[in-house]
Amino acid sequence: MIYLAQTDTTAGFLSKDYKEINFAKKRNLNQPCITTSAYLTSLKLLAKCPNKFKNKIRRAKKTTYIHKNGLSFRLVNDNKHSIFLKDFKYLYSSSANLHGDKFNINYAKSIANIIVDDNLNESSSSTMIKLRNHKLKKIR
């Protein structure tokens, strides 16, 4: 089941199975996707965050963190998107386009099983930060 929604950053595909998103985007099926959640407790189930950075993660806006185990996650504080995410513990997320291409609304709507929001637009992607035990490193 692939949802098409306006995420906190850009129009995106959301699903419980990251392989469905990868198949829709025509990329390697084992490529990891960003895990998004409205709850920090849901993300704690997937990876242990250093106590030093928990408040920073909780307050961050439009920021994706890459954990040392390879998991990438984003805590969504945006009001509209977080309301949708509260029905799920977490969902995998990726931009709603073919791998390496620009956003095409007709393609995105043809792939999605459920369209959550009709007001879709492409905007800048999230900031990416690599999370280590003692320091943070900005990737994008």
Secondary structure, 3 states (H helix, E strand, C coil): CCEEEECCCCEEEEECCHHHHHHHHCCCCCCCCEEEECCHHHHHHHCCCCHHHHHHHHHCCCEEEECCCCCEEEECCCHHHHHHHCCCCCEEEEECCCCCCCCCHHHHHHHCCEECCCCCCCCCCCEEEEECCCCEEECC
